[in-house]
Amino acid sequence: MARPASEEHATPQNHVAERLRVRLHKHADAFGNLFVETFHYLSLFVIGGCIIWAAVESFDLMIERGHSTIDDILLFFIYLELGAMVGIYFKTNRMPVRFLIYVSITALTRMLIGDIQHNHKPSMGIVMVCGAILLLAIANLIVRYGSYRFPSSGSHDGVVRPKIQAQASDSD
């Protein structure tokens, strides 16, 4: 049986070089993964800290005014959704698209309520914002249906949960 061309010219030095190349590649991958994961976790902590900082600042402004408005409450819902999104991403390494849609719907609702409270007059802008909210709600429905119909890892709501390990059977 004929040997492959790559083995015909193989020398002990080529084998050593190949083993060194494979080992170097393995170590480079390990360091690269370490750096990426470190950046990933640091970024998540920074983003989470910024969300908390912004929420505390908004709360302080609300306390200084002496009352809260619907704008304030909706803003806190946005902070809550962003925090939940960071938490889910931290635990699963997946970005839940639905939370981005929820944040967008809440932000548009906040803008709509603020516009109606301050201007007190109907306009085409109100209809356009309502249409955008409706489109986002439909997009959310499509994402939910897609994650139910075509689950990526057993999830039916677009959020990947850690799997519980099955206990060993007592068949020993």
Contacts in CASP RR format, 6 or more apart in sequence:
PFRMAT RR
TARGET T0000
AUTHOR 0000-0000-0000
METHOD contacts of the structure
MODEL  1
MARPASEEHATPQNHVAERLRVRLHKHADAFGNLFVETFHYLSLFVIGGC
IIWAAVESFDLMIERGHSTIDDILLFFIYLELGAMVGIYFKTNRMPVRFL
IYVSITALTRMLIGDIQHNHKPSMGIVMVCGAILLLAIANLIVRYGSYRF
PSSGSHDGVVRPKIQAQASDSD
40 93 0 8 1.000
41 90 0 8 1.000
44 86 0 8 1.000
44 87 0 8 1.000
44 89 0 8 1.000
44 90 0 8 1.000
47 86 0 8 1.000
48 82 0 8 1.000
48 83 0 8 1.000
48 86 0 8 1.000
51 79 0 8 1.000
51 82 0 8 1.000
51 83 0 8 1.000
51 86 0 8 1.000
54 79 0 8 1.000
55 76 0 8 1.000
55 79 0 8 1.000
58 72 0 8 1.000
58 75 0 8 1.000
58 76 0 8 1.000
58 79 0 8 1.000
59 76 0 8 1.000
62 68 0 8 1.000
62 72 0 8 1.000
70 110 0 8 1.000
70 113 0 8 1.000
70 114 0 8 1.000
70 117 0 8 1.000
71 110 0 8 1.000
71 113 0 8 1.000
71 114 0 8 1.000
74 106 0 8 1.000
74 109 0 8 1.000
74 110 0 8 1.000
74 113 0 8 1.000
75 110 0 8 1.000
77 106 0 8 1.000
78 103 0 8 1.000
78 106 0 8 1.000
78 107 0 8 1.000
78 110 0 8 1.000
81 99 0 8 1.000
81 102 0 8 1.000
81 103 0 8 1.000
81 106 0 8 1.000
82 99 0 8 1.000
82 103 0 8 1.000
84 99 0 8 1.000
85 95 0 8 1.000
85 96 0 8 1.000
85 99 0 8 1.000
85 100 0 8 1.000
85 103 0 8 1.000
88 94 0 8 1.000
88 96 0 8 1.000
88 99 0 8 1.000
88 159 0 8 1.000
89 95 0 8 1.000
89 96 0 8 1.000
91 162 0 8 1.000
92 159 0 8 1.000
92 160 0 8 1.000
92 161 0 8 1.000
92 162 0 8 1.000
94 159 0 8 1.000
94 160 0 8 1.000
96 158 0 8 1.000
96 159 0 8 1.000
97 143 0 8 1.000
97 158 0 8 1.000
98 140 0 8 1.000
98 143 0 8 1.000
98 144 0 8 1.000
98 157 0 8 1.000
98 158 0 8 1.000
101 136 0 8 1.000
101 139 0 8 1.000
101 140 0 8 1.000
101 143 0 8 1.000
102 140 0 8 1.000
104 136 0 8 1.000
105 133 0 8 1.000
105 136 0 8 1.000
105 137 0 8 1.000
105 140 0 8 1.000
108 129 0 8 1.000
108 132 0 8 1.000
108 133 0 8 1.000
108 136 0 8 1.000
109 133 0 8 1.000
111 129 0 8 1.000
112 126 0 8 1.000
112 129 0 8 1.000
112 130 0 8 1.000
112 133 0 8 1.000
115 125 0 8 1.000
115 126 0 8 1.000
115 129 0 8 1.000
116 126 0 8 1.000
143 158 0 8 1.000
144 157 0 8 1.000
144 158 0 8 1.000
147 155 0 8 1.000
147 156 0 8 1.000
147 157 0 8 1.000
147 158 0 8 1.000
148 156 0 8 1.000
148 157 0 8 1.000
151 158 0 8 1.000
152 158 0 8 1.000
152 160 0 8 1.000
153 160 0 8 1.000
155 161 0 8 1.000
END
